[in-house]
Amino acid sequence: MKPSAPNKILWAIALIAGILGIVGHLTSVTYISENSFILLLVGFVLLAIGTSFKGT
């Protein structure tokens, strides 16, 4: 299995989720701060899925 680059939409969603997770950890925003770890985890999982499967 050779890793491939994720498509732009998946990469953008993962990036936004990761940034929101980091911001939620560093600041106090009601919903984002409560779920900062989940948002960061979702971002990493989406990037892992995007690089593991060709065409996603």
C-alpha positions as CSV (number, residue, x, y, z in Angstrom):
1,M,0.0,0.0,0.0
2,K,1.5,3.3,-1.1
3,P,0.3,6.5,0.6
4,S,-1.2,9.1,-1.7
5,A,-2.1,12.8,-1.2
6,P,-5.6,13.4,0.1
7,N,-8.0,15.4,-2.1
8,K,-8.3,19.1,-1.4
9,I,-11.8,18.9,0.2
10,L,-10.8,16.2,2.7
11,W,-7.5,18.0,3.5
12,A,-9.4,21.3,4.1
13,I,-11.9,19.6,6.4
14,A,-9.2,17.9,8.4
15,L,-7.2,21.1,8.6
16,I,-10.2,23.1,9.9
17,A,-11.0,20.4,12.5
18,G,-7.4,20.3,13.7
19,I,-7.2,24.1,14.0
20,L,-10.5,24.2,15.9
21,G,-9.2,21.5,18.2
22,I,-6.0,23.4,18.9
23,V,-7.9,26.7,19.4
24,G,-10.4,25.1,21.6
25,H,-7.6,23.7,23.8
26,L,-5.9,27.1,24.1
27,T,-8.9,29.3,24.6
28,S,-12.3,29.2,26.1
29,V,-15.0,28.7,23.5
30,T,-18.1,26.9,24.7
31,Y,-18.6,24.1,22.3
32,I,-15.1,24.0,20.8
33,S,-13.3,23.9,24.1
34,E,-15.5,21.0,25.4
35,N,-14.8,18.9,22.3
36,S,-11.2,20.0,21.4
37,F,-9.7,16.5,21.7
38,I,-12.4,15.0,19.5
39,L,-11.9,17.7,16.9
40,L,-8.2,17.2,16.8
41,L,-8.6,13.4,16.6
42,V,-11.1,13.7,13.8
43,G,-8.7,15.9,11.8
44,F,-5.9,13.3,12.2
45,V,-8.1,10.4,11.3
46,L,-9.4,12.2,8.2
47,L,-5.8,12.8,7.1
48,A,-4.9,9.1,7.8
49,I,-7.9,8.0,5.8
50,G,-7.2,10.4,2.9
51,T,-3.6,9.1,2.6
52,S,-4.4,5.5,3.0
53,F,-7.0,5.2,0.2
54,K,-6.5,6.3,-3.3
55,G,-9.3,8.4,-4.7
56,T,-10.8,9.6,-1.4
